Amino acid sequence: MNTSNTVAHLKYRTSIHNLYFSIILFNTFTNNITNFVSSKGYH
């Protein structure tokens, strides 16, 4: 494997990881908002 391929592969892996991390954070955030709204009695 040459260096440029390795770098590209690492960047790709990192971007995929960041994407999943963002989705998980977003889901957690929206779940917290939903639970907060439900607990306040707004339906």
N, C-alpha and C positions, 0 to 999 in steps of 0.2 A: 504494500500500500504506500503510495507516495503522500507527501505532506499535505498537498492541497485537498486530496480526497479525504484525508483524516480530519482536516479542519472543517470541511463542508459537512461531513458526517456528524461531527460534534455540534456544529451550529444547528443542524436539523434536529438532532436529539434534544438539544436544549430548548428549541422552539416548541417542539411537541410537549415536552415536560411543562413548560410555562403555560401552554394552552390548557392542558389538563388542570393545572394548579388554579388558573383563572376561573375555569368552569366550576371547580369544587368550591372556591371562595364565593363565587356568584350564587351558587345553589345554597350554600350555608347562609349567606346574607339574606336571600329572598325567603328562605324558610324561617329565619328569625323575624323578619318583617311580618310574615303571615301569622306566626304564632303570637306576636305582639298585638297585631290588629284583632285577632280572634279573642285574645284574653281581655281586650277592652270592650268586646261586645259589638263591634262593627262587623256586620256580615254583608 
